[in-house]
Amino acid sequence: MPTYECPICRTKLEVASPEEAPYRPFCSRRCKLVDLGRWLSEEYRISEEIPETSEDESKSGEEPPAGE
């Protein structure tokens, strides 16, 4: 039996199959929406260094066609 722990409220869920946990890895729709709200309010961030580019490198790229 798969066991999940909700990353929001830490409730442990034990289900017979993964299909029985429609909100996995969350325990409920509420916890899923709490997590979404945290992403949208920028409480969560993916931290990765953005490589610096010089102006010459950024101008050398192709321009998109007009009208798009």
C-alpha positions, -999 to +999 in steps of 0.1 A: +000+000+000+015+034-010+018+059+018+020+096+012+027+125+036+011+158+027+038+184+023+014+211+037-002+196+068+020+165+072-010+142+073-001+106+065-023+089+038-023+052+032-041+042+001-046+009-017-036+024-051-023+058-062-056+064-080-073+066-046-054+098-038-066+123-064-048+152-048-015+134-042+010+144-029-015+165-010-042+151+013-070+173+001-080+200-024-075+226+004-038+217+008-033+216-029-047+252-032-026+263-002+005+251-021-006+269-053-012+301-034+023+299-020+037+296-055+016+325-068+025+348-039+062+339-046+068+323-012+084+295-031+112+301-056+134+280-077+169+293-070+193+289-098+219+313-110+210+330-142+240+331-165+250+367-175+250+375-212+267+404-228+247+428-250+265+415-281+253+379-274+217+390-268+216+410-300+230+382-322+198+361-318+172+360-345+144+385-343+108+370-344+089+377-376+069+409-377+033+407-365+039+379-339 
